[in-house]
Amino acid sequence: MRSVIRVGLFISITNLALAGCDFFRELESQPEAGDEDPDDGSEGDSGDETGDQPCTVLDDHCSDQDTLHSCNFETGELDTYFCAALCGDGLLNFTCTPTSDFRHGCWCVSPGAIKIDTCMQLESCLAECGDPSSACSHGCFERTDVQTIRLLGTLFSCADRACDDLCAVSPAECGACLLAARAGLWGDCGLQREVCDADIGDEPW
């Protein structure tokens, strides 16, 4: 099953690059994806505060690994979505993540049945593959289990939130910031880095 990014009321598949300053590419809506069912529980509360002005794409953000706040351009307010609901029963939320056009979304993936790769190995696999929508990246997630995927997602989430403001005002510095944050050198992500590094593989039978 393909990994997807789900944003607001529609499903999108992104071409995010995981290397250097090209970390983000444009979000592309897939016509076959269709709209989310408004009654599926994916939409949470609306009306997050953005001051007296209508929200813009720059107000989009992820408050944590599992919660997306996305600008509703019709109402001018931020709507809150829960990634588990957006991903649905068939996919696991890896993390809530920004994209190069400043929209944010839930990165939904298909985990494997057993743990082959550790957190660090999953991180390396995704970096080597580059495009998260590729078969290579899908294979990375299929080589490990839910707990390991969520563990790396926690680190990615910390780094994304640490660099969110900088990425918005200075996209050229975004990639370097994300790499530093994931290395535990920026944004108070040291604990998440240590936990990922300490993850070990399952004992062989």
C-alpha positions, 0 to 999 in steps of 0.5 A: 500500500502506498504511503500518502500525505493527507491534508484537510479534506482531501488526500494528497501524495507528496513528492518530498525529497529527504536530502539536504535543502531539497527536503520539500517539493510541491504537494500534488493532489491526485485526482484519483484520491477523491475527497474525504467523507466529511462524516468519517471523523477526520475533521476536528474542531474549527476556529483556532485563533489567528487574530482578527485576520483570516488565516493563511497558509502560513498559519498551517502547523502541526501541534504534535505528531498526530494533530494537524491545524490547516487553514480553511480558506472558505471560513478563514479559520484553522481547522483541526484534524487528527491524523489517525482519523485522516489515515483511516483503518488501513494506514498508520500515521507516521507524523504530521509534517510540513511541505514546501508550499507551507501546507501541512499534512499527515504522512500515512504509511503501511507498516510491516508485520515484523521488525527488521530495521531499527529506528536508525535503519529506517531513517537511513533507508528513507534518506537513501530512497529520497522520494517518500511516494516511491516504492523504495520508501514504501519498502522502508516502512514495510521492513519495520513495525508500528512502534519503530515507525512511530519512534522515528516519527516522534523525532521527525515531528520534533525537528519539523516543529523546531524548524517550522518558523525558520522554514517559513521565512527562509526556505533556503535554510530549512534543510540544514535546520531539519538535519541539525534538529534530527541530529539532536543539535537544535530545537530540544530534540536530543531526547528523541534522537537518543531514544531512536539511536538506542533502539535495537532490533528484535532478537533472531529466532 
